[in-house]
Amino acid sequence: MNPTENKINLWKEVDYSEYQLHVTISTIGSPTESSEEADDKIVYMEDLEKRKQVYGICGECNEPGTGENWCQPCNAKRFKDNFKNWTSGSKNIDEFIQQSQLNAVYYLRYLEWIPFENFKDVTYIARGGFGKIYSADLPEGYIKYWDIENQKWKRDCNIKVALKSLDNSSRISTEFLNEIKTHLQIYLWNVIQCYGITQVPNTKDYMMVLEYCENGNLRNRYINNESDYYLKIYDLYQITRGLLDIHSAGKVHKDFHSGNLLYNDNEGIFGVLPYMAPEVLRGYQYTKASDIYSFGIIMNEYISEETPYVNIPHNLALAINICKGLRPNIFKYTPKLLTDLITKCWDAKAENRPTAKELYQELDKLYVAAAIYTSRLLNFKNLPEPVNSDVTKTTLYSECFDCQLDELDLNEINQDEENNTE
């Protein structure tokens, strides 16, 4: 019998609101289910029953999946069989890409060598702190999963990508490889994905092939688009999702600002001064808490739509004043619950700042509460007879989530929503 016959798809569609789209491989020092930073969505590699429940089983080897539509052992063999058909010309790069393919537990965890001639319409965009950025079209796209019934790779074709070079990367610096490695080590759902590596023929510089963001960075988003609080809370909620992914993996962003929400593993004090925590300015190491400080600055900037310290020289004097307690002005119409979150994030004492998980949970609640005040079809049942209310209760809800609602109120709203709406 033909070994490819009778192969059927036994995968499950993953509910990404409940679980991550691929497993996490436990390492020494990684967070556990009981740790403060642990994410309830994590599915660990060794938990076979949970993997089967969340991802289903492979239709070829009958083992639990390692991600949505993905079997790491089976796909590793397919990648390995293809090693002979490509090369970057560099042994180090080849081995680096090959290891990513052998270890990939999901389609966003592998890299490909992509010849430069495969790109179309390569266009210069800007220069960052460490290299140049280009946009390009990639007709071939990237692998999403193995089509088990047709026995071939299924690709997402005709995509737009960003090409990011690092200065002097023709020598394959450790910095270049480490930056790519971070994209593979962390569960990155709301952070830019890395598809592979390419090389510019004339300069011989290597480039990361990254997901392209149509709206640019966060600063471009608020400059070029009008957003209400509802949409801004959602965007901030999504950013904390990405930051939680980074922190859950035991990593630190280190260069978190509105113009750069990519992970950057630079050593030393690099960054944009207005977003840097006071302890980092004083020479201490970057920590998760310093990322939280940066997020507080980002959060205030996005709500106020004002760049922090825009009319102040970014020099030693500003650094001193930040250490002495200077912070950007908070827009006077900022909802109180958001104001409280912002001030907690940029507290001078790192231990007083919330964790990424706490931020994610708080913004999730605020997003749900804000959604209640948008127009929608209402179909309530079992409502009580109308009566006059006292002033206190009227004030509570007339102020909306702007000033008065606390955590108990938000929980009550969510419960009422579940009980009374069809």
C-alpha positions in Angstrom: 0.0 0.0 0.0 1.2 3.5 -0.8 2.5 5.0 2.5 0.9 8.4 1.6 -2.6 6.9 1.2 -5.3 7.3 3.9 -3.5 10.2 5.6 -6.1 12.5 7.2 -6.0 15.7 9.0 -6.5 15.1 12.8 -5.5 18.6 14.0 -7.6 20.8 16.2 -8.3 24.5 15.7 -6.6 26.2 18.6 -8.6 28.8 20.6 -5.7 31.3 21.0 -7.7 33.3 23.6 -7.3 30.2 25.8 -4.0 28.7 24.7 -0.8 29.6 23.0 -0.6 28.4 19.4 2.5 26.3 20.1 4.2 24.5 23.0 6.8 26.0 25.3 9.9 24.0 26.0 10.8 24.1 29.7 14.3 25.2 30.6 16.2 25.7 33.8 14.9 28.9 35.4 11.8 29.1 33.2 8.6 30.1 34.9 6.3 27.4 36.3 2.6 27.3 36.5 2.8 28.7 40.1 5.2 31.5 39.4 4.0 35.1 39.3 4.9 35.6 35.7 3.5 32.3 34.5 1.0 32.6 31.7 -2.1 30.4 31.9 -2.1 29.9 28.2 1.2 28.0 28.1 1.2 24.4 27.0 4.4 22.7 27.9 6.2 20.2 25.6 6.2 17.4 28.2 2.4 17.7 28.9 1.3 15.1 26.3 -2.4 15.0 27.3 -2.7 18.8 27.2 -1.0 18.9 23.8 -3.5 16.3 22.5 -6.4 18.3 24.0 -5.3 21.6 22.5 -3.6 20.8 19.2 -4.9 17.3 18.3 -2.7 14.5 16.9 -0.5 14.1 13.9 -2.2 12.1 11.1 1.1 10.5 10.2 2.8 9.5 13.5 -0.3 9.7 15.8 1.6 11.7 18.4 0.2 14.9 20.0 0.9 18.1 18.1 3.5 20.7 19.1 1.5 23.6 17.7 -1.5 24.3 15.6 -1.2 22.0 12.5 2.3 21.2 13.4 4.3 18.0 14.3 7.9 18.8 15.3 9.4 15.3 14.7 7.7 14.8 11.3 8.4 18.2 10.0 12.0 18.1 11.2 12.5 15.0 9.0 11.1 16.9 6.0 13.3 19.9 6.6 16.4 17.6 7.0 15.7 15.8 3.8 15.8 19.2 2.0 19.1 20.4 3.5 21.0 19.3 0.4 18.9 21.5 -1.8 20.0 24.9 -0.4 22.9 26.8 1.1 23.6 30.3 2.2 27.3 30.0 1.4 28.2 30.3 5.1 28.6 27.2 7.3 27.5 29.1 10.4 24.4 30.5 8.8 23.5 27.1 7.3 23.8 25.4 10.7 21.9 28.2 12.4 19.0 27.8 10.0 19.1 24.0 10.0 18.9 23.9 13.8 15.9 26.3 13.8 14.1 23.9 11.3 15.0 20.8 13.3 13.7 22.3 16.5 10.7 24.2 15.2 7.5 23.4 17.2 5.4 25.7 15.0 5.6 27.5 11.6 6.7 30.8 13.2 9.6 29.1 15.0 11.6 28.1 11.9 13.8 30.1 9.5 14.5 29.7 5.8 17.4 30.8 3.7 15.8 33.1 1.2 17.9 34.1 -1.9 17.9 37.8 -2.5 16.6 37.4 -6.0 13.4 36.0 -4.6 12.4 39.4 -3.4 10.6 41.9 -5.6 10.3 45.7 -5.4 12.9 46.2 -2.7 12.5 49.7 -1.3 14.5 51.6 1.3 12.4 52.8 4.2 14.7 54.2 7.0 17.8 53.8 9.0 17.5 52.6 12.6 20.0 52.7 15.4 22.0 49.7 14.2 21.2 49.2 10.5 18.9 49.9 7.5 15.3 48.9 6.9 13.7 48.0 3.6 10.4 46.8 2.4 10.0 44.1 -0.3 7.5 41.7 -1.8 8.0 37.9 -1.4 5.9 36.0 -3.9 6.9 32.6 -2.5 5.9 33.6 1.0 6.5 31.3 4.0 5.5 27.7 5.1 2.5 27.5 7.3 2.0 23.8 7.7 2.3 20.4 6.0 -0.7 19.6 3.9 -1.1 16.0 5.0 -3.8 15.0 2.5 -1.9 16.4 -0.5 1.6 15.7 0.9 3.1 19.1 0.3 4.0 22.3 2.2 1.2 24.8 2.4 2.6 28.4 2.0 1.2 31.8 2.7 2.2 33.4 -0.7 2.5 36.9 -2.0 3.4 38.7 1.2 5.1 41.9 2.0 8.1 41.8 4.3 10.6 44.1 6.0 14.3 43.5 5.5 16.5 44.6 8.4 20.3 44.7 8.1 22.8 45.2 10.9 25.9 47.3 10.2 28.9 45.2 9.2 26.8 42.0 9.4 28.7 40.5 6.4 31.0 38.9 9.1 28.1 37.1 10.8 28.4 38.9 14.2 27.2 37.2 17.4 24.9 40.3 17.8 23.2 39.5 14.5 22.6 35.9 15.3 21.5 36.6 18.8 18.9 39.1 17.7 17.4 36.4 15.3 17.7 33.7 18.0 15.4 35.7 20.4 12.6 35.6 17.8 12.8 31.8 18.0 13.1 31.4 21.7 10.1 33.3 22.8 6.4 32.8 22.2 5.8 35.9 20.1 2.2 36.3 19.1 1.9 40.1 19.2 5.5 40.8 18.3 7.0 41.0 14.9 7.9 37.6 13.4 11.2 36.7 11.7 10.8 34.5 8.6 14.4 33.9 7.6 17.8 35.3 6.5 19.0 36.7 3.2 22.1 38.4 1.8 22.6 41.5 -0.3 24.7 40.4 -3.3 26.8 43.6 -3.7 27.5 44.5 -0.1 27.4 40.9 1.2 25.5 42.2 4.3 23.1 39.7 5.8 19.5 40.7 6.5 16.7 39.5 8.7 13.4 38.9 6.8 10.6 40.2 9.1 6.9 40.6 9.1 6.0 43.9 7.5 3.8 46.3 9.6 1.5 48.3 7.2 0.9 51.0 9.7 4.5 51.4 10.8 5.4 51.9 14.5 3.1 52.9 17.3 4.0 56.6 16.9 3.0 56.5 13.2 -0.2 54.9 14.2 -1.5 57.7 16.4 -0.1 60.4 14.0 -1.8 59.0 10.9 -5.0 57.5 12.4 -7.7 58.7 14.7 -8.5 56.4 17.6 -10.9 56.5 20.5 -10.1 55.2 24.0 -11.7 51.9 23.1 -9.2 51.3 20.2 -6.3 52.6 22.2 -7.0 50.3 25.1 -7.1 47.4 22.7 -3.8 48.4 21.1 -2.2 48.7 24.5 -3.7 45.4 25.6 -2.1 43.8 22.5 1.3 45.3 23.3 1.2 43.9 26.9 0.3 40.5 25.4 3.7 40.7 23.5 5.5 42.0 26.5 4.1 39.2 28.6 5.3 36.6 26.1 8.8 38.1 26.3 8.8 38.2 30.2 7.3 34.7 30.4 10.3 33.4 28.5 12.6 35.0 31.1 13.7 37.7 28.6 13.9 41.5 28.8 13.1 43.8 25.8 15.7 46.5 26.8 14.7 49.0 24.0 11.0 49.5 24.5 9.7 52.8 22.9 7.0 53.9 20.5 9.3 53.8 17.5 10.6 50.3 18.2 8.5 47.4 19.6 10.9 44.8 18.4 13.0 42.7 20.8 16.6 43.9 20.9 19.3 42.1 22.9 22.0 44.7 23.0 24.5 44.9 25.8 25.2 48.1 27.6 23.0 51.2 27.9 21.4 51.7 24.4 18.0 53.2 24.0 15.9 56.3 23.7 16.4 58.4 26.8 12.8 59.5 27.5 11.7 55.8 27.7 14.5 54.5 29.9 13.9 53.7 33.6 15.8 55.9 36.1 17.7 52.9 37.5 18.9 52.0 34.0 20.1 55.6 33.5 22.1 55.2 36.7 23.9 52.2 35.2 21.9 49.3 36.6 21.0 46.4 34.4 17.8 46.2 32.3 15.1 44.2 34.1 11.5 43.3 33.5 10.6 46.2 35.7 12.5 48.6 33.5 10.4 47.4 30.6 7.3 48.2 32.6 8.6 51.7 33.2 9.0 52.1 29.4 5.5 50.8 28.8 4.2 53.5 31.2 5.8 56.2 29.0 4.5 54.5 25.9 1.0 54.3 27.3 0.9 57.9 28.2 2.3 59.0 24.8 -0.3 56.9 23.0 -3.2 58.3 25.0 -2.0 61.9 25.0 -0.5 61.7 21.4 2.4 63.8 22.6 6.0 62.6 22.4 7.6 62.6 25.8 9.9 65.6 26.6 9.6 66.8 23.1 10.8 70.3 23.8 13.6 69.3 26.2 17.2 68.4 25.2 17.8 64.7 25.6 21.0 65.1 27.6 22.5 64.6 31.0 20.3 67.3 32.6 17.1 65.4 31.5 18.6 62.1 32.8 19.2 63.8 36.2 15.7 65.2 36.3 14.1 61.8 35.5 16.1 60.3 38.4 14.8 63.1 40.6 11.2 62.3 39.6 10.4 64.2 36.4 7.8 62.4 34.3 5.8 63.5 31.2 2.6 65.4 31.7 -0.5 63.1 31.8 -3.3 64.3 29.5 -6.0 65.9 31.7 -8.8 63.9 30.1 -7.1 60.5 30.6 -9.5 58.1 32.4 -8.5 57.7 36.0 -8.0 53.9 35.8 -5.5 54.5 33.0 -3.8 57.3 34.9 -3.4 55.0 37.8 -1.8 52.3 35.6 0.6 54.8 34.0 1.8 56.2 37.4 2.3 52.7 38.8 4.3 51.7 35.7 6.7 54.6 36.0 7.1 54.5 39.8 10.7 55.3 40.9 10.9 52.1 42.8 11.0 49.1 40.5 9.4 46.8 43.0 6.3 49.0 43.1 5.6 48.6 39.3 3.1 46.0 38.1 4.2 42.9 36.2 3.5 42.3 32.5 0.8 39.8 33.5 -0.9 42.2 35.9 -0.9 44.9 33.1 -2.3 42.4 30.6 -5.1 41.5 33.0 -6.0 45.1 33.9 -6.1 46.2 30.3 -8.2 43.2 29.4 -10.8 44.3 32.0 -10.7 47.9 30.8 -11.1 46.8 27.2 -14.2 44.8 28.1 -15.6 47.7 30.2 -14.9 50.2 27.3 -16.6 47.9 24.9 -19.8 48.2 26.8 -20.1 51.9 25.9 -20.0 51.3 22.2 -23.2 51.0 20.1 -24.4 47.4 19.7 -27.6 45.3 19.5 -29.1 44.9 23.0 -31.5 42.1 23.9 -31.8 41.9 27.7 -34.1 39.7 29.7 -35.5 39.5 33.2 -34.9 43.2 33.9 -36.4 44.7 37.2 -39.3 47.2 37.3 -37.9 50.8 36.9 -37.4 52.7 40.1 -35.6 55.9 41.1 -32.0 55.4 42.1 -30.0 57.2 44.8 -27.4 59.8 43.7 -24.4 57.6 44.6 -25.3 54.8 42.3 -26.2 57.2 39.5 -22.9 58.9 39.8 -21.0 55.6 39.7 -22.3 54.7 36.3 -22.7 58.1 34.7 -19.0 58.5 35.2 -18.5 55.4 33.1 -15.1 53.8 33.4 -13.5 57.2 33.2 -13.1 57.9 36.9 -15.2 55.8 39.3 -15.3 52.1 38.4 -13.0 49.9 40.4 -12.2 46.2 40.0 -15.3 45.0 41.7 -17.5 47.2 39.4 -15.8 45.8 36.3 -16.4 42.2 37.6 -20.0 43.0 38.2 -20.4 44.4 34.7 -18.8 41.4 33.1 -21.1 39.0 35.2 -24.2 41.0 34.3 -23.2 40.9 30.6 -23.0 37.1 30.7 -26.3 36.6 32.6 -28.5 39.1 30.8 -27.5 39.2 27.2 -28.4 36.6 24.6 
